[in-house]
Structures are given as structure tokens and as C-alpha cells.
Amino acid sequence: MKQLKNFSCEQKNDIKDEELLDGVIGKYKDKDEDELVDELMKAARRAKEDGSFSEQSLEEFVNLVSPHLSEEQKNKLSNLISVIKLEE
């Protein structure tokens, strides 16, 4: 029990984020860039259609994956996020 004494909610969220990231990486690791863009756009459209789209969730996704991207990839993702937010 002593080990859990200093376990904070922030650490718990970090663990959940890492598990989520591992799952996402595993699911999409063999896809090329065009396939990834297509998947993200489809997911955003579905979420908008069923009312579950949230800009906050989108930003959380960006914050989760950004540390693992190159500057070029971050710029592409930023442009894609802008398109998703503007798309009706």
C-alpha cells in the first residue's frame, strides 16, 4: 500500500493516455499517411453525424499524439485539424 500513497490522479491519467496511445499505434501502425488521414476524417464525420464530436476531445487527441510526431507531422496534423473543425 505504501507504493500507492504518492499515486496521483495525474499519474493515473498518464497511464490511461499511454494505454490509449499504445492501442492507437497498434491499430494504425501499418497504415500509410493517406490511410491515416482518411481514417481520421471518417471518424470525425461519423462523430459529427452522431452528435458525439467534441473539439475538446479532438484537442486532447492532438495533445496525446503530438509529442510522438516530427515537426513536419505536427504541421500536417494541425492543418488537418483545421479542416476537420471547418468541415460541416
DSSP file (Angstrom, degrees, kcal/mol; ACC not computed):
  #  RESIDUE AA STRUCTURE BP1 BP2  ACC     N-H-->O    O-->H-N    N-H-->O    O-->H-N    TCO  KAPPA ALPHA  PHI   PSI    X-CA   Y-CA   Z-CA
    1    1 A M    >>        0   0    0      0, 0.0     3,-1.1     0, 0.0     4,-0.6   0.000 360.0 360.0 360.0 -31.1    0.0    0.0    0.0
    2    2 A K  G >4  +     0   0    0      1,-0.3     3,-0.9     2,-0.2     4,-0.4   0.835 360.0  59.9 -57.7 -33.7    2.8    2.4    0.7
    3    3 A Q  G 34 S+     0   0    0      1,-0.2     3,-0.5     2,-0.2    -1,-0.3   0.808 102.9  51.6 -65.7 -29.8    3.6    2.5   -3.1
    4    4 A L  G X4 S+     0   0    0     -3,-1.1     3,-1.6     1,-0.2    -1,-0.2   0.580  85.1  89.2 -83.2  -9.8    0.2    3.8   -3.8
    5    5 A K  T << S+     0   0    0     -3,-0.9    -1,-0.2    -4,-0.6    -2,-0.2   0.868  95.2  36.6 -57.2 -40.1    0.5    6.6   -1.3
    6    6 A N  T 3  S+     0   0    0     -3,-0.5     2,-0.7    -4,-0.4    -1,-0.3   0.258  85.9 121.7 -98.4  12.1    2.0    9.0   -3.8
    7    7 A F    <   -     0   0    0     -3,-1.6     2,-0.2     4,-0.1    -3,-0.0  -0.662  46.8-165.2 -79.1 115.0    0.0    7.9   -6.8
    8    8 A S     >  -     0   0    0     -2,-0.7     4,-1.9     1,-0.1     5,-0.1  -0.529  33.9-112.5 -99.5 166.3   -1.9   10.9   -8.1
    9    9 A C  H  > S+     0   0    0      1,-0.2     4,-2.7     2,-0.2     5,-0.2   0.847 118.4  59.3 -62.1 -34.3   -4.8   11.2  -10.4
   10   10 A E  H  > S+     0   0    0      2,-0.2     4,-2.2     1,-0.2    -1,-0.2   0.917 105.7  47.1 -62.3 -43.0   -2.4   12.9  -12.9
   11   11 A Q  H  > S+     0   0    0      2,-0.2     4,-2.0     1,-0.2    -1,-0.2   0.899 111.0  52.7 -63.7 -39.4   -0.3    9.8  -12.9
   12   12 A K  H  X S+     0   0    0     -4,-1.9     4,-2.1     1,-0.2    -2,-0.2   0.912 109.6  48.2 -62.2 -43.3   -3.4    7.7  -13.4
   13   13 A N  H  X S+     0   0    0     -4,-2.7     4,-2.7     1,-0.2    -1,-0.2   0.878 108.1  55.2 -65.0 -37.7   -4.4    9.8  -16.4
   14   14 A D  H  X S+     0   0    0     -4,-2.2     4,-2.4     2,-0.2    -1,-0.2   0.897 107.9  49.3 -60.9 -40.3   -0.9    9.4  -17.8
   15   15 A I  H  X S+     0   0    0     -4,-2.0     4,-2.3     2,-0.2    -2,-0.2   0.929 111.7  47.9 -65.2 -45.4   -1.2    5.6  -17.6
   16   16 A K  H  X S+     0   0    0     -4,-2.1     4,-2.4     1,-0.2    -2,-0.2   0.905 111.9  50.7 -61.6 -41.2   -4.6    5.7  -19.3
   17   17 A D  H  X S+     0   0    0     -4,-2.7     4,-2.9     2,-0.2    -2,-0.2   0.910 110.2  49.1 -62.8 -42.9   -3.2    8.0  -22.0
   18   18 A E  H  X S+     0   0    0     -4,-2.4     4,-2.6     2,-0.2    -1,-0.2   0.893 111.3  49.4 -65.3 -39.3   -0.3    5.7  -22.6
   19   19 A E  H  X S+     0   0    0     -4,-2.3     4,-2.0     2,-0.2    -2,-0.2   0.911 113.0  47.7 -64.5 -42.1   -2.6    2.7  -22.9
   20   20 A L  H  X S+     0   0    0     -4,-2.4     4,-2.5     2,-0.2    -2,-0.2   0.927 112.4  48.8 -63.3 -45.8   -4.8    4.6  -25.3
   21   21 A L  H  X S+     0   0    0     -4,-2.9     4,-3.0     1,-0.2     5,-0.2   0.912 109.4  52.2 -62.0 -43.4   -1.8    5.7  -27.3
   22   22 A D  H  X S+     0   0    0     -4,-2.6     4,-2.4     1,-0.2    -1,-0.2   0.897 110.9  48.7 -59.2 -40.4   -0.4    2.1  -27.4
   23   23 A G  H  X S+     0   0    0     -4,-2.0     4,-2.1     2,-0.2    -2,-0.2   0.912 112.6  46.9 -65.8 -43.2   -3.8    0.9  -28.7
   24   24 A V  H  X S+     0   0    0     -4,-2.5     4,-2.1     2,-0.2    -2,-0.2   0.924 113.0  49.0 -64.8 -44.8   -4.0    3.6  -31.4
   25   25 A I  H  X S+     0   0    0     -4,-3.0     4,-1.5     1,-0.2    -2,-0.2   0.928 111.8  49.4 -60.9 -45.0   -0.4    2.9  -32.5
   26   26 A G  H  < S+     0   0    0     -4,-2.4     4,-0.2    -5,-0.2    -1,-0.2   0.884 112.4  47.7 -61.9 -39.0   -1.1   -0.8  -32.7
   27   27 A K  H  < S+     0   0    0     -4,-2.1    -1,-0.2     1,-0.2    -2,-0.2   0.854 125.7  26.6 -70.9 -35.5   -4.2   -0.3  -34.7
   28   28 A Y  H >< S+     0   0    0     -4,-2.1     3,-1.7    -5,-0.1    -2,-0.2   0.349  85.4 106.8-113.2   5.8   -2.8    2.1  -37.2
   29   29 A K  T 3< S+     0   0    0     -4,-1.5    -1,-0.1     1,-0.3    -3,-0.1   0.768  83.0  47.8 -61.9 -27.7    1.0    1.3  -37.3
   30   30 A D  T 3  S+     0   0    0     -4,-0.2     2,-0.3    -3,-0.2    -1,-0.3   0.366  92.0  99.7 -95.7   6.0    0.9   -0.4  -40.7
   31   31 A K    <   -     0   0    0     -3,-1.7     2,-0.1     1,-0.1    -3,-0.0  -0.658  68.5-128.6 -93.4 147.9   -1.1    2.3  -42.5
   32   32 A D     >  -     0   0    0     -2,-0.3     4,-2.3     1,-0.1     5,-0.2  -0.332  35.9 -92.7 -85.4 176.0    0.4    4.9  -44.7
   33   33 A E  H  > S+     0   0    0      1,-0.2     4,-2.6     2,-0.2     5,-0.2   0.887 124.3  51.9 -58.9 -43.8   -0.2    8.7  -44.3
   34   34 A D  H  > S+     0   0    0      1,-0.2     4,-2.4     2,-0.2    -1,-0.2   0.901 110.5  48.9 -61.6 -40.5   -3.1    8.8  -46.8
   35   35 A E  H  > S+     0   0    0      2,-0.2     4,-2.5     1,-0.2    -1,-0.2   0.892 111.0  50.4 -65.8 -39.3   -4.8    5.9  -45.0
   36   36 A L  H  X S+     0   0    0     -4,-2.3     4,-2.4     2,-0.2    -2,-0.2   0.916 111.2  47.7 -64.6 -43.6   -4.4    7.6  -41.6
   37   37 A V  H  X S+     0   0    0     -4,-2.6     4,-2.6     2,-0.2     5,-0.2   0.931 112.3  50.2 -61.7 -45.5   -5.8   10.9  -42.9
   38   38 A D  H  X S+     0   0    0     -4,-2.4     4,-2.4    -5,-0.2    -2,-0.2   0.913 110.9  49.0 -59.9 -44.5   -8.7    9.1  -44.4
   39   39 A E  H  X S+     0   0    0     -4,-2.5     4,-2.5     2,-0.2    -1,-0.2   0.912 112.1  48.1 -62.0 -44.0   -9.4    7.2  -41.1
   40   40 A L  H  X S+     0   0    0     -4,-2.4     4,-2.3     2,-0.2    -2,-0.2   0.908 112.3  48.5 -65.1 -41.8   -9.3   10.4  -39.1
   41   41 A M  H  X S+     0   0    0     -4,-2.6     4,-2.5     2,-0.2    -2,-0.2   0.912 112.1  49.1 -65.0 -42.4  -11.6   12.3  -41.5
   42   42 A K  H  X S+     0   0    0     -4,-2.4     4,-2.7    -5,-0.2     5,-0.2   0.924 111.2  49.7 -61.9 -44.6  -14.1    9.4  -41.5
   43   43 A A  H  X S+     0   0    0     -4,-2.5     4,-2.4     1,-0.2    -1,-0.2   0.903 111.4  48.9 -62.5 -41.1  -14.0    9.2  -37.7
   44   44 A A  H  X S+     0   0    0     -4,-2.3     4,-2.3     2,-0.2    -1,-0.2   0.913 111.8  49.0 -65.4 -42.5  -14.6   13.0  -37.4
   45   45 A R  H  X S+     0   0    0     -4,-2.5     4,-2.6     2,-0.2    -2,-0.2   0.927 111.8  48.6 -62.4 -45.0  -17.5   12.8  -39.9
   46   46 A R  H  X S+     0   0    0     -4,-2.7     4,-2.5     1,-0.2     6,-0.3   0.925 111.8  49.5 -60.8 -44.2  -19.1    9.9  -38.0
   47   47 A A  H  X>S+     0   0    0     -4,-2.4     5,-1.6     1,-0.2     6,-1.6   0.889 112.1  47.9 -63.9 -39.1  -18.8   11.7  -34.7
   48   48 A K  H ><5S+     0   0    0     -4,-2.3     3,-0.5     4,-0.2    -1,-0.2   0.905 112.3  49.9 -67.5 -40.0  -20.3   14.9  -36.2
   49   49 A E  H 3<5S+     0   0    0     -4,-2.6    -2,-0.2     1,-0.2    -1,-0.2   0.887 115.5  41.2 -66.2 -39.4  -23.2   12.9  -37.7
   50   50 A D  H 3<5S-     0   0    0     -4,-2.5    -1,-0.2    -5,-0.2    -2,-0.2   0.422 113.6-114.9 -92.6   3.9  -24.0   11.1  -34.5
   51   51 A G  T <<5S+     0   0    0     -4,-0.5    -3,-0.2    -3,-0.5    -4,-0.1   0.570  87.6 110.1  81.8   9.0  -23.5   14.2  -32.3
   52   52 A S      < +     0   0    0     -5,-1.6    -4,-0.2    -6,-0.3     2,-0.1   0.428  41.4 121.2 -97.5   2.3  -20.5   12.9  -30.4
   53   53 A F        +     0   0    0     -6,-1.6     2,-0.4    -7,-0.1     3,-0.1  -0.426  36.5 178.5 -68.1 137.0  -18.0   15.2  -31.9
   54   54 A S     >  -     0   0    0     -2,-0.1     4,-2.1     1,-0.1     5,-0.1  -0.976  30.5-152.0-142.2 125.1  -16.1   17.4  -29.5
   55   55 A E  H  > S+     0   0    0     -2,-0.4     4,-2.5     1,-0.2     5,-0.2   0.850 102.5  57.8 -62.8 -32.0  -13.4   19.9  -30.2
   56   56 A Q  H  > S+     0   0    0      2,-0.2     4,-2.3     1,-0.2    -1,-0.2   0.927 106.4  47.1 -63.4 -44.9  -12.1   19.3  -26.7
   57   57 A S  H  > S+     0   0    0      2,-0.2     4,-2.2     1,-0.2    -2,-0.2   0.884 111.0  52.5 -63.8 -37.9  -11.7   15.6  -27.5
   58   58 A L  H  X S+     0   0    0     -4,-2.1     4,-2.2     2,-0.2    -2,-0.2   0.920 110.1  47.7 -63.1 -44.0  -10.0   16.4  -30.7
   59   59 A E  H  X S+     0   0    0     -4,-2.5     4,-2.7     2,-0.2    -2,-0.2   0.875 109.4  53.6 -64.9 -37.8   -7.6   18.7  -28.9
   60   60 A E  H  X S+     0   0    0     -4,-2.3     4,-1.8     2,-0.2    -1,-0.2   0.900 108.2  50.5 -63.4 -39.6   -6.9   16.0  -26.3
   61   61 A F  H  X S+     0   0    0     -4,-2.2     4,-2.4     2,-0.2     5,-0.3   0.932 110.7  48.9 -61.6 -46.1   -6.1   13.6  -29.2
   62   62 A V  H  X S+     0   0    0     -4,-2.2     4,-2.7     1,-0.2    -2,-0.2   0.924 111.3  49.5 -60.1 -45.1   -3.7   16.1  -30.7
   63   63 A N  H  < S+     0   0    0     -4,-2.7    -1,-0.2     1,-0.2    -2,-0.2   0.828 111.4  50.9 -64.2 -31.3   -2.0   16.7  -27.3
   64   64 A L  H  < S+     0   0    0     -4,-1.8    -2,-0.2    -5,-0.2    -1,-0.2   0.906 120.2  31.3 -72.7 -42.6   -1.7   12.9  -26.8
   65   65 A V  H >< S+     0   0    0     -4,-2.4     3,-2.0     1,-0.2    -2,-0.2   0.768  99.5  80.9 -90.6 -25.5    0.0   12.2  -30.2
   66   66 A S  G >< S+     0   0    0     -4,-2.7     3,-2.1    -5,-0.3    -1,-0.2   0.844  84.2  59.9 -53.4 -42.2    1.9   15.4  -30.8
   67   67 A P  G 3  S+     0   0    0      0, 0.0    -1,-0.3     0, 0.0    -2,-0.1   0.717 105.5  52.0 -61.2 -16.0    4.9   14.5  -28.6
   68   68 A H  G <  S+     0   0    0     -3,-2.0     2,-0.3    -4,-0.1    -2,-0.2   0.320  98.2  85.8-100.7   6.8    5.5   11.5  -30.8
   69   69 A L  S <  S-     0   0    0     -3,-2.1     2,-0.1    -4,-0.2    -3,-0.0  -0.753  75.2-118.8-111.0 154.4    5.5   13.4  -34.1
   70   70 A S     >  -     0   0    0     -2,-0.3     4,-2.6     1,-0.1     5,-0.2  -0.338  39.6-101.5 -75.8 169.1    8.1   15.2  -36.0
   71   71 A E  H  > S+     0   0    0      1,-0.2     4,-2.3     2,-0.2     5,-0.2   0.901 125.2  51.6 -60.0 -41.0    7.7   19.0  -36.7
   72   72 A E  H  > S+     0   0    0      1,-0.2     4,-2.1     2,-0.2    -1,-0.2   0.918 111.0  47.2 -62.3 -43.5    6.5   18.2  -40.3
   73   73 A Q  H  > S+     0   0    0      2,-0.2     4,-2.7     1,-0.2    -2,-0.2   0.886 109.8  53.3 -66.0 -39.0    4.0   15.7  -38.9
   74   74 A K  H  X S+     0   0    0     -4,-2.6     4,-2.6     2,-0.2    -2,-0.2   0.908 109.0  49.4 -62.0 -42.0    2.8   18.2  -36.3
   75   75 A N  H  X S+     0   0    0     -4,-2.3     4,-2.2     2,-0.2    -2,-0.2   0.907 111.7  48.4 -64.0 -41.8    2.2   20.8  -39.1
   76   76 A K  H  X S+     0   0    0     -4,-2.1     4,-2.4     2,-0.2    -2,-0.2   0.919 112.4  48.8 -64.0 -43.1    0.3   18.3  -41.2
   77   77 A L  H  X S+     0   0    0     -4,-2.7     4,-2.7     1,-0.2    -2,-0.2   0.907 109.4  52.6 -63.7 -41.2   -1.8   17.3  -38.2
   78   78 A S  H  X S+     0   0    0     -4,-2.6     4,-1.9     1,-0.2    -1,-0.2   0.914 110.6  47.4 -60.4 -43.3   -2.5   21.0  -37.4
   79   79 A N  H  X S+     0   0    0     -4,-2.2     4,-1.9     1,-0.2    -1,-0.2   0.903 112.3  49.9 -64.2 -40.9   -3.7   21.6  -40.9
   80   80 A L  H  X S+     0   0    0     -4,-2.4     4,-2.5     1,-0.2    -2,-0.2   0.894 108.3  52.3 -65.1 -40.8   -5.9   18.5  -40.8
   81   81 A I  H  X S+     0   0    0     -4,-2.7     4,-2.4     1,-0.2    -1,-0.2   0.883 107.3  53.4 -63.5 -38.1   -7.4   19.5  -37.5
   82   82 A S  H  X S+     0   0    0     -4,-1.9     4,-1.7     2,-0.2    -1,-0.2   0.909 109.6  48.1 -61.5 -42.6   -8.3   22.9  -39.0
   83   83 A V  H  X S+     0   0    0     -4,-1.9     4,-2.1     2,-0.2    -2,-0.2   0.920 110.8  50.8 -64.2 -44.4  -10.0   21.2  -41.9
   84   84 A I  H  < S+     0   0    0     -4,-2.5    -2,-0.2     1,-0.2    -1,-0.2   0.912 110.2  49.5 -61.0 -43.1  -12.0   18.9  -39.5
   85   85 A K  H  < S+     0   0    0     -4,-2.4    -1,-0.2     1,-0.2    -2,-0.2   0.845 115.5  43.5 -66.1 -33.0  -13.1   21.9  -37.4
   86   86 A L  H  < S+     0   0    0     -4,-1.7    -1,-0.2    -5,-0.2    -2,-0.2   0.755  91.2 100.7 -83.1 -25.6  -14.3   23.8  -40.5
   87   87 A E     <        0   0    0     -4,-2.1    -4,-0.0    -5,-0.2    -3,-0.0  -0.379 360.0 360.0 -67.0 133.9  -16.0   20.8  -42.2
   88   88 A E              0   0    0     -2,-0.1    -1,-0.2   -40,-0.0    -4,-0.1   0.431 360.0 360.0 -84.2 360.0  -19.7   20.8  -41.8
